Amino acid sequence: MMSTNVETMRMTKVYGTDLHHLQRVNAESDICKRKWLQKYSHRLLRLWLQWQSPLGVTSTYVEQIEEDLAKFYDEPLKRIFIETTYH
């Protein structure tokens, strides 16, 4: 009986710690992703504006760029392509 209680307590403590750690890692990952999206969406918009095309672009276009880039963030090859292309 005592062995079962010790095992249960140990498992609870380990899983509780892992859950807290996982939540912190996820939060840090979300922050990194958000910064990455902002950085490269602004670079793409700046590049577009430098082309001085006759068509204007609204600043809300950054939101669309971020949505598109978010699809690439979780795929390492596409993410590296964006980073090397728009460094």
VENZI-V247340 format. One record per backbone hydrogen bond with DSSP energy under -0.5 kcal/mol. CO is the residue of the C=O (numbers start at 1). NH is the residue of the N-H. E is the energy in kcal/mol with one decimal. If there is no record, write none. Layout:
CO,NH,E  CO,NH,E
This chain:
1,5,-1.9  2,6,-2.4  3,7,-2.4  4,8,-2.5  5,9,-2.6  6,10,-2.6  7,11,-2.6  8,12,-2.5  9,13,-2.4  10,14,-2.5  11,15,-2.8  12,16,-2.5  13,17,-2.3  14,18,-2.7  15,19,-2.5  16,20,-2.1  17,21,-2.7  18,22,-2.9  19,23,-2.4  20,24,-2.2  21,25,-2.7  22,26,-2.5  23,27,-2.3  24,28,-2.5  25,29,-2.5  26,30,-2.5  27,31,-2.1  28,32,-2.4  29,33,-2.6  30,34,-2.5  31,35,-2.5  32,36,-2.5  33,37,-2.8  34,38,-2.4  35,39,-2.7  36,40,-2.4  37,41,-2.2  38,42,-2.1  39,43,-1.7  40,44,-2.2  41,45,-2.3  42,46,-2.7  43,47,-2.4  44,48,-2.3  45,49,-2.6  46,50,-1.9  47,51,-1.1  48,51,-0.6  48,53,-0.5  49,52,-1.2  54,56,-0.5  58,61,-1.8  59,62,-1.5  60,63,-0.9  60,64,-0.9  61,65,-2.4  62,66,-2.8  63,67,-2.1  64,68,-2.2  65,69,-3.0  66,70,-2.2  67,71,-0.8  68,71,-0.7  68,72,-0.6  69,72,-1.0  69,73,-1.6  70,74,-0.7  72,75,-1.5  72,79,-0.5  74,76,-0.7  75,79,-2.6  76,80,-2.6  77,81,-2.1  78,82,-2.2  79,83,-2.4  80,84,-2.7  81,85,-2.2  82,86,-2.4  84,87,-0.5
